[in-house]
Amino acid sequence: MSKSLKVRNVELGAGVPKTIVPIVAKTKADILAKAEEITRLPADLVEWRADFYEDLFNTSKLLETLKELRKVLGDTPILFTIRTRPEGGEVAPSFDDYSRVNLAVAKSGDADLVDVEMFWGNTDWNAKASENSAKLVEEIHAAKCLVVGSRHNFSATPSQSEIVETLKHQKEAGSDVPKAAVMPKSKEDVIAVIAASVEFGNITDRPFLTISMGPLGMMSRVACELSGSCMTFGAAGQASAPGQIQVKDLKDMLTLIHTAQQG
């Protein structure tokens, strides 16, 4: 069974694990300037963290900025993300507003992947994905756009089995790339994330993404070759989450490890 996914000219889950760089600027001018900077860096994908954008809920301005972002980035895949406050983001929209913006972006054709928080309003790590989130995934797929499912815990690391279960639930709800990001309090927590990744990788048919955040979890960001995580977030200046490594250093480390593993 294939575990790779082609997104434009990038194949997630094959070759060197991919680097993805976030844009966290507030204004259109700063967003495009950061995109220009990223074109000179070894980023495989770009995430637009639109929850930082001042006109997030003005759909016409948002889509105009996205179209210009696409022009700057050319064929580099774009992941569009509205990270909500309960999962570490900058905004706390209603689900209707969240869904409306994500669907407009998916239908525009200018983003390749849309991040969907898969457990809307539910903090139970053993629960299945919410019906609202699963329906939104279906609608984004109908617009011929891919979905990165996501779940974040900025206070702790659930058990290995709970991390595996949340990735399974995302897959069952249609996520093309299930994602779990958690905060470690010990070395054992970091190992639990890597072990959960290996376990899920042995049973899944699609690429996935796992992260142990913060300085303590930094090793998980370069352990993709071992864990099976298909990509990892690097920074271009300002980071969007604790523990991110500057993308050039990250790319060098990932390539070195991949080459060594290939013998």
HUBELJO-V760618 format. One record per helix or strand of 2 or more residues. SS is the DSSP state (H for helix, E for strand). FROM is the first residue (numbers start at 1). TO is the last residue. If there is no record, write none. Layout:
SS_FROM_TO + SS_FROM_TO
This chain:
E_5_7 + E_10_12 + E_18_23 + H_28_38 + E_45_49 + H_50_52 + H_59_73 + E_77_81 + H_85_87 + H_95_108 + E_113_117 + H_131_142 + E_146_153 + H_160_172 + E_177_183 + H_187_201 + E_208_213 + H_218_222 + H_224_227 + E_231_235 + E_245_246 + H_247_261
